[in-house]
Amino acid sequence: MTAASSTADSASPSFKTTTSSATTRTASTRGISEGLHPDPSVRAGRGVPGPTHRSNTAAGRRTNRAKITMGPVFGARCTKITKMQRRAKGAALILPQRVGVWFIGARGSVATTAITGAAGFAAGLIGPTGLVTALEPLVRAPLPRFEDLIFGGHELTDAPLLKRAKLLVDEGVIPPSLPAAVAKSLDEANANIRPGISMEVPPKRPMEAIHRVQEDLRNFRSAHGLARVVVINVSSTEPPIQPHPAHSDLGALREALEQEHMVLSISSLYAYAAMDSGCPFVDFTPSPGARLPALQALAREHAVPHAGRDGKTGETLVKSALAPMFASRALRVRSWTGMNVLGGGDGAALAEPERARSKLESKGLGLEAMLGYDVESPVRIDYVRDRGEWKTAWDRISFEGFLGTRMQMHFIWEGCDSALAAPLVLDLARLTAYAHTRGQKGALVPLAFFFKDPLGTTEHRLDRQFAMLCEWLTDLEDR
Ligand SMILES: NC(=O)c1ccc[n+]([C@@H]2O[C@H](COP(=O)([O-])OP(=O)(O)OC[C@H]3O[C@@H](n4cnc5c(N)ncnc54)[C@H](O)[C@@H]3O)[C@@H](O)[C@H]2O)c1
């Protein structure tokens, strides 16, 4: 076990800890290697600019105390921030425990980028850009430290993580010198990866497959002396599953699995195995996972939290920031058309129409809830191998204003999917582990901010979701 540190302001690579520092103190200000961090101001040791960068003048400090803004996207304020600040008194308590992060799809682009990035951050080689938990006020919560995260997972492919990370360098996702700099961590994580359950060869005895996954989780936990293990699904998207009566009845589900009926998708087998072993579960994909009512009952029975589903990283993220603008200005959206092209393993998986159906369903959610009326909103996804790890989304919004005058808005989102997703996966691992320590069980509704198809809420507006997340975290600390 790693010894506890009473504050984050030690030599550890935790986020900034002081309330009044003129510059944000981060790992990036300590020993960042030239050429690794893309931001010139970080390379120059001036810290990471952006929402956490605040004034240290007397007037600035007063403003900081009175009002914490969340940066350009986050117009909403968190009502309980000042309370959290008072309690934290500028120094976050750190969980003195190692936490396992077990990826389903452990050698995929998102998992590899997350493991490489976490090791780089823990070593002080990269800054926290993209990590929501690096923002005020989340940075003050006593989440597990990066150096206390131990990675492992299930996979179907054999290529070692280091090799996978180098391929992501070739794609422009990971900085060139980072894989070699964190090679030891990648090799350690690689040694923790176990063969997964394949959808191509579904297990004849589902309960046996579940027990094998559980044994892997148990071995991982005991080999590394982990306080808990968070299981995160970042494997290939599955098609939607045929409804079955056992999906809504935990007793019937157990019986069906014992009788060797394959009534669950592979993602749901993993979710069952995880939660039945007392491990929190995060669905970062649109696959069925833990979404079924019987599995939600299992989560409550074992008092474990779960979160999902389908990470909100690109087009849908922009939608959830823009749609509330149209709504609050009383501008009527007439249609919202989205075209997406992407490559990579995710794009290849989504080239199968049945798998794409899962993604299109989760991408299509939310607009009606945010606008307050139904709107024509077709979304397309096309696989273009040449795009590699990059995704382009073109959106055209047709709307009308006063006098019924018709107008249009177009946007183009050119995103590196894994660089957008990996920090969120790390945020989710830390937040879910913390929720587990605080006795949270069942669906973690306040984590809606991270997902296209959030569990347990119809709130899709990004600023409201962020406020909900901040308040939840403050409340957890106050308990
Ligand atoms: N990147 C993003 O912005 C983003 C956003 C939201 C959701 N997602 C979802 O995250 C998932 C991962 O994306 P990616 O780009 O890393 O895809 P990827 O194809 O690079 O990685 C998926 C990995 O899962 C492995 N895998 C497949 N089936 C498995 C099984 N049954 N057991 C264990 N491993 C298995 C594959 O071998 C592969 O290595 C996808 O489902 C994607 O839709 C990604």
The ligand as an SDF file (V2000), in Angstrom:
LIG
                    3D

 44 48  0  0  0  0  0  0  0  0999 V2000
  -13.1490    7.7170  -28.4550 N   0  0  0  0  0  0  0  0  0  0  0  0
  -14.2590    8.3410  -28.1540 C   0  0  0  0  0  0  0  0  0  0  0  0
  -14.3570    9.5540  -28.2330 O   0  0  0  0  0  0  0  0  0  0  0  0
  -15.4140    7.5420  -27.6490 C   0  0  0  0  0  0  0  0  0  0  0  0
  -16.5450    8.2250  -27.2030 C   0  0  0  0  0  0  0  0  0  0  0  0
  -17.6140    7.4810  -26.7280 C   0  0  0  0  0  0  0  0  0  0  0  0
  -17.5610    6.1030  -26.7260 C   0  0  0  0  0  0  0  0  0  0  0  0
  -16.4630    5.4720  -27.1950 N   0  0  0  0  0  0  0  0  0  0  0  0
  -16.4900    4.0120  -27.2270 C   0  0  0  0  0  0  0  0  0  0  0  0
  -15.3330    3.4810  -26.6090 O   0  0  0  0  0  0  0  0  0  0  0  0
  -15.0780    2.1950  -27.1730 C   0  0  0  0  0  0  0  0  0  0  0  0
  -13.5970    2.0740  -27.4690 C   0  0  0  0  0  0  0  0  0  0  0  0
  -13.2230    2.9420  -28.5000 O   0  0  0  0  0  0  0  0  0  0  0  0
  -11.7710    2.7510  -29.1440 P   0  0  0  0  0  0  0  0  0  0  0  0
  -11.5990    3.8870  -30.0800 O   0  0  0  0  0  0  0  0  0  0  0  0
  -10.7810    2.5130  -28.0770 O   0  0  0  0  0  0  0  0  0  0  0  0
  -11.9940    1.4080  -29.9820 O   0  0  0  0  0  0  0  0  0  0  0  0
  -10.8750    0.3370  -30.3500 P   0  0  0  0  0  0  0  0  0  0  0  0
  -11.4710   -0.4760  -31.4380 O   0  0  0  0  0  0  0  0  0  0  0  0
   -9.5820    0.9770  -30.5920 O   0  0  0  0  0  0  0  0  0  0  0  0
  -10.7390   -0.5370  -29.0170 O   0  0  0  0  0  0  0  0  0  0  0  0
  -11.6510   -1.5050  -28.6360 C   0  0  0  0  0  0  0  0  0  0  0  0
  -10.8660   -2.6560  -28.0390 C   0  0  0  0  0  0  0  0  0  0  0  0
  -11.7860   -3.5520  -27.4530 O   0  0  0  0  0  0  0  0  0  0  0  0
  -11.3050   -4.8730  -27.6920 C   0  0  0  0  0  0  0  0  0  0  0  0
  -12.4330   -5.7890  -27.5520 N   0  0  0  0  0  0  0  0  0  0  0  0
  -13.4500   -6.0040  -28.4160 C   0  0  0  0  0  0  0  0  0  0  0  0
  -14.2980   -6.9070  -27.9190 N   0  0  0  0  0  0  0  0  0  0  0  0
  -13.8200   -7.2690  -26.7060 C   0  0  0  0  0  0  0  0  0  0  0  0
  -14.2470   -8.1750  -25.7170 C   0  0  0  0  0  0  0  0  0  0  0  0
  -15.3650   -8.8930  -25.8860 N   0  0  0  0  0  0  0  0  0  0  0  0
  -13.5180   -8.3060  -24.5910 N   0  0  0  0  0  0  0  0  0  0  0  0
  -12.3830   -7.5830  -24.4230 C   0  0  0  0  0  0  0  0  0  0  0  0
  -11.9170   -6.7200  -25.3310 N   0  0  0  0  0  0  0  0  0  0  0  0
  -12.6290   -6.5680  -26.4610 C   0  0  0  0  0  0  0  0  0  0  0  0
  -10.7510   -4.8060  -29.1090 C   0  0  0  0  0  0  0  0  0  0  0  0
   -9.8600   -5.8720  -29.3500 O   0  0  0  0  0  0  0  0  0  0  0  0
  -10.0760   -3.4520  -29.0890 C   0  0  0  0  0  0  0  0  0  0  0  0
   -8.7310   -3.5380  -28.6820 O   0  0  0  0  0  0  0  0  0  0  0  0
  -15.9830    2.0610  -28.3950 C   0  0  0  0  0  0  0  0  0  0  0  0
  -17.0990    1.2630  -28.0670 O   0  0  0  0  0  0  0  0  0  0  0  0
  -16.4260    3.4690  -28.6390 C   0  0  0  0  0  0  0  0  0  0  0  0
  -17.6910    3.5550  -29.2820 O   0  0  0  0  0  0  0  0  0  0  0  0
  -15.3840    6.1560  -27.6410 C   0  0  0  0  0  0  0  0  0  0  0  0
  1  2  1  0
  2  3  2  0
  2  4  1  0
  4  5  1  0
  4 44  2  0
  5  6  2  0
  6  7  1  0
  7  8  2  0
  8  9  1  0
  8 44  1  0
  9 10  1  0
  9 42  1  0
 10 11  1  0
 11 12  1  0
 11 40  1  0
 12 13  1  0
 13 14  1  0
 14 15  2  0
 14 16  1  0
 14 17  1  0
 17 18  1  0
 18 19  2  0
 18 20  1  0
 18 21  1  0
 21 22  1  0
 22 23  1  0
 23 24  1  0
 23 38  1  0
 24 25  1  0
 25 26  1  0
 25 36  1  0
 26 27  1  0
 26 35  1  0
 27 28  2  0
 28 29  1  0
 29 30  1  0
 29 35  2  0
 30 31  1  0
 30 32  2  0
 32 33  1  0
 33 34  2  0
 34 35  1  0
 36 37  1  0
 36 38  1  0
 38 39  1  0
 40 41  1  0
 40 42  1  0
 42 43  1  0
M  CHG  2   8   1  16  -1
M  END
$$$$
